Amino acid sequence: MIDFRYHVISIVAIFLALATGIALGAGPLGEEFDQQLARQAQQDRQDKEDLRDQLDQVEQIADFEDELASSVAPQLVGNSLGGRTVSVFVLPGANDDTVDNVTARIEGAGATISSTITVQDGLLDPDEQETAAGIAARVLEGVEGVPSTEGASNYQLVGYALARAYLATSEAGTPTDDDAAAIDGAYLEADYLSHDGDVGRRANLAVVIAGPPSEEPEVGQGELLAILVQAMDSMSGGVVVTGPLESADDDGYIAAVRDSDASDSVSTVDVADRPAGQIVTVLALAQQGDGAVGQYGAADSADAVLPEPAKSPS
């Protein structure tokens, strides 16, 4: 039978074991553990410094590439849009600097910006498509120069309406008439669009500037845009949708255009936030004006980095 002496011996043994562990931990084993922690901390600091150096190098290279692109832009784009008129459509979420830089590059290539139209959230809200299409059906009734609206989808109608208000097929554009002004006024009143000043001329080409996908995108927004720009393209000299690389990701507007039939007629550029991408946007607009189409940029869904140079006549 286990007696009191056994319990005392067991308790003493436990305390001896604990004391031995504490002594070892505070002695040789503790010192070794501390040294390992110190070595790991030193390695972590070194890894962090190495990563910081690599990031600095990447940023330096990116700055160099941006400066290089800006320096050679005049030679690359030349007067490729000379005599052309362009209307700029700014989608919700587009970066202001990107809009300014793309616009400046287009003007630097010889084009005239006829209008800058800011698209409000409601126009691409799937829940409001019946309202937006109803406005289009009303303002297009009896208007000349519009394809047959019989059987057209909601956003084909909206695309026709926007094209009739702001775009034209002639290179130099067309003066805004009463029908165009009425369409413009209807969408301004509905708070679907906004712009500064009057639109005095309908442009030949359109550039649609997108931002990255929103954190909670509405299902179907991209598809609506694809239908919209395809309809706009059919009543103009051409349309280019441009935006940052993220816009080519899932739920991005460029991804939606590339995944739809619109890619057969509408061009896209997925690096518009960089000087090189702004150059490619100009080249894509010029290509659209010549009747060709392409999907350009850095994303896997792009066909090429930039349009092939036009061949000189032999």
Rosetta blueprint (number, residue, H / E / L):
1 M L
2 I L
3 D L
4 F H
5 R H
6 Y H
7 H H
8 V H
9 I H
10 S H
11 I H
12 V H
13 A H
14 I H
15 F H
16 L H
17 A H
18 L H
19 A H
20 T H
21 G H
22 I H
23 A H
24 L H
25 G H
26 A H
27 G L
28 P H
29 L H
30 G H
31 E H
32 E H
33 F H
34 D H
35 Q H
36 Q H
37 L H
38 A H
39 R H
40 Q H
41 A H
42 Q H
43 Q H
44 D H
45 R H
46 Q H
47 D H
48 K H
49 E H
50 D H
51 L H
52 R H
53 D H
54 Q H
55 L H
56 D H
57 Q H
58 V H
59 E H
60 Q H
61 I H
62 A H
63 D H
64 F H
65 E H
66 D H
67 E H
68 L H
69 A H
70 S H
71 S H
72 V H
73 A H
74 P H
75 Q H
76 L H
77 V H
78 G L
79 N L
80 S L
81 L L
82 G L
83 G L
84 R L
85 T E
86 V E
87 S E
88 V E
89 F E
90 V E
91 L L
92 P L
93 G L
94 A L
95 N L
96 D H
97 D H
98 T H
99 V H
100 D H
101 N H
102 V H
103 T H
104 A H
105 R H
106 I H
107 E H
108 G H
109 A L
110 G L
111 A L
112 T E
113 I E
114 S E
115 S E
116 T E
117 I E
118 T E
119 V E
120 Q L
121 D H
122 G H
123 L H
124 L H
125 D L
126 P H
127 D H
128 E H
129 Q H
130 E H
131 T H
132 A H
133 A H
134 G H
135 I H
136 A H
137 A H
138 R H
139 V H
140 L H
141 E L
142 G L
143 V L
144 E L
145 G L
146 V L
147 P L
148 S L
149 T L
150 E L
151 G L
152 A L
153 S L
154 N H
155 Y H
156 Q H
157 L H
158 V H
159 G H
160 Y H
161 A H
162 L H
163 A H
164 R H
165 A H
166 Y H
167 L E
168 A L
169 T L
170 S L
171 E L
172 A L
173 G L
174 T E
175 P E
176 T L
177 D L
178 D H
179 D H
180 A H
181 A H
182 A H
183 I H
184 D H
185 G H
186 A H
187 Y H
188 L H
189 E H
190 A L
191 D L
192 Y L
193 L E
194 S E
195 H L
196 D L
197 G L
198 D L
199 V L
200 G L
201 R E
202 R E
203 A E
204 N L
205 L E
206 A E
207 V E
208 V E
209 I E
210 A L
211 G L
212 P L
213 P L
214 S L
215 E L
216 E L
217 P L
218 E L
219 V L
220 G L
221 Q H
222 G H
223 E H
224 L H
225 L H
226 A H
227 I H
228 L H
229 V H
230 Q H
231 A H
232 M H
233 D H
234 S H
235 M L
236 S L
237 G L
238 G E
239 V E
240 V E
241 V E
242 T E
243 G L
244 P L
245 L H
246 E H
247 S H
248 A H
249 D L
250 D L
251 D L
252 G L
253 Y H
254 I H
255 A H
256 A H
257 V H
258 R H
259 D L
260 S L
261 D H
262 A H
263 S H
264 D H
265 S L
266 V L
267 S E
268 T E
269 V E
270 D L
271 V L
272 A L
273 D L
274 R L
275 P H
276 A H
277 G H
278 Q H
279 I H
280 V H
281 T H
282 V H
283 L H
284 A H
285 L H
286 A H
287 Q H
288 Q H
289 G H
290 D L
291 G L
292 A L
293 V L
294 G L
295 Q E
296 Y E
297 G L
298 A L
299 A L
300 D L
301 S L
302 A L
303 D L
304 A E
305 V L
306 L L
307 P L
308 E L
309 P L
310 A L
311 K L
312 S L
313 P L
314 S L
